[in-house]
Amino acid sequence: MNANLFSIREQEIFNILKQFKECDFVLIGGYAVNAYTLPRFSVDCDIVIKDSNELKKIVKILIDTGYTKNNPKGKFAYSGKFSRYEKILEKNFSVSIDILISDVSDRMTGVTFSAEWIFQNALTSRLNGKTIIEELQLKIISIDALIVMKTISSRATDIRDVFMMLPNVKDKEWVKKEISSRYDFNDRITKILDKINSKQFKDGLSGVYGNIDNKLFEKHKKAIENYIKK
């Protein structure tokens, strides 16, 4: 995809997040990952809110700035109380804001994270652009809580994100405890190890995060190995 289109999308997401400055939300997903490791391209912007009152405020801002509701059909990462709003930026090119209301439920595992848990594990942090020279200060889920959520989901993109974030984990034991209380920790780690040891993993990682040299790759792989040690 044309790099200029990525810049247009990222600028739009930063602009709409600025419009949300009076709203109470937590940033999760790919844009939250960008606060803790090398920034990567992300198609959607995911936010969590506590209730329908906050939803009304956010939806009004979105509609006033040209977004329309467009909930996806069929298989999707999330289940439960979820709304997607999209805006066309160019022909066949759009941006979407995914709003998770009161909780985040992973469709594949059935694990649910309450909005209360997400807000408790959020920090006011700096978000830098990947293709634009801009930064925001906003409420972002903590790196440890984000690793918990992405380890449990363990889709291909989640595993790449865990791989990139893990060297910066703050409390490894807390992360293990939170994962184990919700799902089989060994099952998730086995899935992650199988993925990162595959021949295609490094190429896929570079395709999302840009060129990852061997030294950096081995450093992150070592962090995964140390993570699973008792």
PETA-V683573 format. One record per run of one state. SS is the DSSP state (H for helix, E for strand, L for the rest). FROM is the first residue (numbers start at 1). TO is the last residue. If there is no record, write none. Layout:
BEGIN
SS | FROM | TO
SS | FROM | TO
END
This chain:
BEGIN
L | 1 | 2
H | 3 | 19
L | 20 | 25
E | 26 | 28
H | 29 | 33
L | 34 | 43
E | 44 | 49
L | 50 | 51
H | 52 | 64
L | 65 | 67
E | 68 | 69
L | 70 | 77
E | 78 | 79
L | 80 | 81
E | 82 | 90
L | 91 | 92
E | 93 | 101
L | 102 | 102
E | 103 | 106
L | 107 | 111
E | 112 | 114
H | 115 | 120
L | 121 | 121
E | 122 | 128
L | 129 | 134
E | 135 | 141
L | 142 | 142
H | 143 | 153
L | 154 | 155
H | 156 | 168
L | 169 | 171
H | 172 | 180
L | 181 | 184
H | 185 | 196
L | 197 | 200
H | 201 | 209
L | 210 | 213
H | 214 | 227
L | 228 | 230
END
